[in-house]
Amino acid sequence: MAKRQARCVRRDLTPAEEQRWNRARDEAERDKKEILAKGRQVKAAHNRVKVAVRDALKVLKAERQAQGLSLADVEQRSGIGRAALSRLENETDANPTVVTLTRYAEALGKTLVVSFE
């Protein structure tokens, strides 16, 4: 069976379409600084959250080790698999849910507290 080749179908824009396209491009160019600034704000907020989660996971790992608990012990208490716990503790881009963090904390006799400033 012969492979089908994808074709690129092009057509010229109508004057109205071209006018809308140019207007949108000009508007985006005019708002470019504002768009980039907003993007930097969103990225900075995202990075702050990642750091907070990473710090929380470091605290949980240190507490687990201080209590002399293995990953298997925490698995039994929390229901979170050992492999998942290991990834949470060791991966720099771990992205656990609040429920997962709560289960992990409760398995160590701790309470997860979330605050907003």
N, C-alpha and C positions, 0 to 999 in steps of 0.2 A: 504494500500500500504506500503510495507516495505521500510524503509529508506536505501539509498545506503551508504555504507561505503567507505570512501576514502582509497585508497591503496597507499603505498609508494613503488615506483618501483626503485630499485637500480641496478646499474651495475658497474662493475669494469672499471676503466679508462684504456684506451689504454696506452702503454708506451709513445707515443707522447703527449697525453693529460696530463698525469701525469707530464711530463717534462715541458709543458707549464704552468701547475698549479704551480709547484714548482718555476719556473722562476718568475712568477707573484708575488707569495708570498714573495720571496726573494727581489724582486725589491720594493715591498711595505714596507717591513721591513727596507730596506736600506734608503728609502725616508721618513720614518715615522716622523722623527723630522721636516722635511720641510713641510710635509702635515699638521701636528698638528699646526705648526707655522702659516701657511697660514689660517687654520681654525680659529685660535685665532684672526688673523687680520680681517677676514671677520666678525666674531661675534662682535668684537669691533666696527667696522664701522657700523654694523647694530644697535648696542646699541646706538651709537652716534646719528643716525638718529631718533631712537625712542625717545630719550630724547629731541631732537630738535622739533619733532612733538608734544610731550606732552607739552613742553614749549609754543609752538605757540597756542595750544588749551587753555592753562591757560590764555594767554594774551587775546585771543578772548573772553573767558568767562568773564574775568574781565572787558573788554571793553563793552560787552553787559550789564553787571550789572551796570557799571558806567553810561551808557546811559539810564538806567531804562527800558530796553527792556525785554520782556518775551520771552520764547522760541517760543510762538505762533507768536509774532511780527517778529522774525527772520525767522520763517517758511514762513510767508507771503512774506517777502522780498527776501528770497533765494530759496524757493521751496524745501528746505530740511525739511523732516518731523520732528516734535517735538521729537519723540522717538529717531530718528537718532541723532539729535542735543544733546539730553541728554546723549546718549551713548558716543558721541564724547567728551563731557565735563567731563564725570565722569569715564569712563573706562580707566584703566591704559594702556591697550594694544590696544587702538583705532588706526586704521590704515587707515586714510582717504586718498583719492586721492588728488592730487594737485588741481583738478577742485573743489572738495568739499571745500577745504580750501579757495580757491579763492572766491567761492560763499558766504561762511560764512563771510569772510572779507569784501567783497563788500556790503553785507547786513548791515554791521556796518559802512559803509562809509570809509573803509580802503582798502589798496592795499596789496596783498601778494607779498613779494619780496623774491626771492630765490637767494642765492649767493653761489659761489664756491670759496674755498681758495686753 
